[in-house]
């Protein structure tokens, strides 16, 4: 399950564990196609990854701050730094490769 946002955004992204944020919209077709890919990734990565979904329509302020203009947008943070960013649906292979880079 994706985590609910209960902490501040800064606190959320400051951990050593990579945080993958999926910026999505309920009306976005590709976002719906992307969700099972992310769920599979989370299942495979377990506690080595935090998966957070942010609805762009409900969180416009953070989207503006980060310049998120297309959905889905994937951003991976670690230790407060943006490590990866891509617009559109990403394959599980691409995401796993990016996470591997963070472990190296």
N, C-alpha and C positions, 0 to 999 in steps of 0.2 A: 504494500500500500504506500502511496505517496504520503509524505508528511504534511500535516497542517502547519501553517505558519503561525507559530505561537511565540517566537522570539523575534528580535529585531533582525532586519536583513543583514546588518553588519555582523551580528553574533552568529547568524546562520552560516555565513560564508567563511568565517575566520578559523574554522577547525582544520586539523590535519587531514581528516577524512575528506576526500573529494565530494563536492556537492554539485550534482547535475540538476540544473534548473530547466524545466520545460515550460517555455512561454507559449500558451495555447489559447484558443478561443473555442467556445462551445459550438459555434457555427462553422468552424473550419474543418472541411473534409479531410485534408492531409493530417490534421492534428489527431483526428480519430484513428486514422491508419497508423500513426506513430505510437500511440499509447501502448499497444501490445508489445512493440519492440522495446520500449522503455521498461515495461513490466518484466519482460524476459531478462533484460540486462540486470535489473535490480535483483531478480531471483538468483541469477548466476553470481553476482558480486556480493550479495548479502550485506553484512555490516561494513564492508570495504567501500561502500558508496551510499551517499544520502541522495534520494530522489525527491525533488520538490517540484510540484506543478503550480504554475502561477497563471491564473486567468487574466488575460490582458485587459478585458473589459472591466474587471473589478479592481485592477491594480495599475491604473494608468500612470500614476506618479512614478513608480519604480521603472516602468517601461520607458517613460520619457528620459529618466536619469541614465538608463543603460542604452538608450537609442534603439530599442526593440521596435521595429516597424513591420516585420513580416512574421507570419505564423506558419508552422511552428519555428521558434528560435530556441536553440540549445546553447546554454552557456555552462561551462564547468569551472567552478571556483575551487581553489585550495589555498588555505592560509590567507584568505582575504584577497587573493589575486585571481584575475580571470586567466585561465589556462587554455581554454578552447571556446570557440564561438562559431556557430554555423546556423544559417537559415535553411529551412526545408527539412524534410525527413532524412535522417541519417541512418545508415545501416548499423546493425549491432557490431559488425566488424570494425567500422570506423570509430565508434564510441569506445570499444574495448581497447583499440590501439592507443587512443588518447589517454585512457586511464592507465595503461601500461607505462606510458611516458612519465606519468606522475610518480610511479613507484620506483623508477630507475634511479 
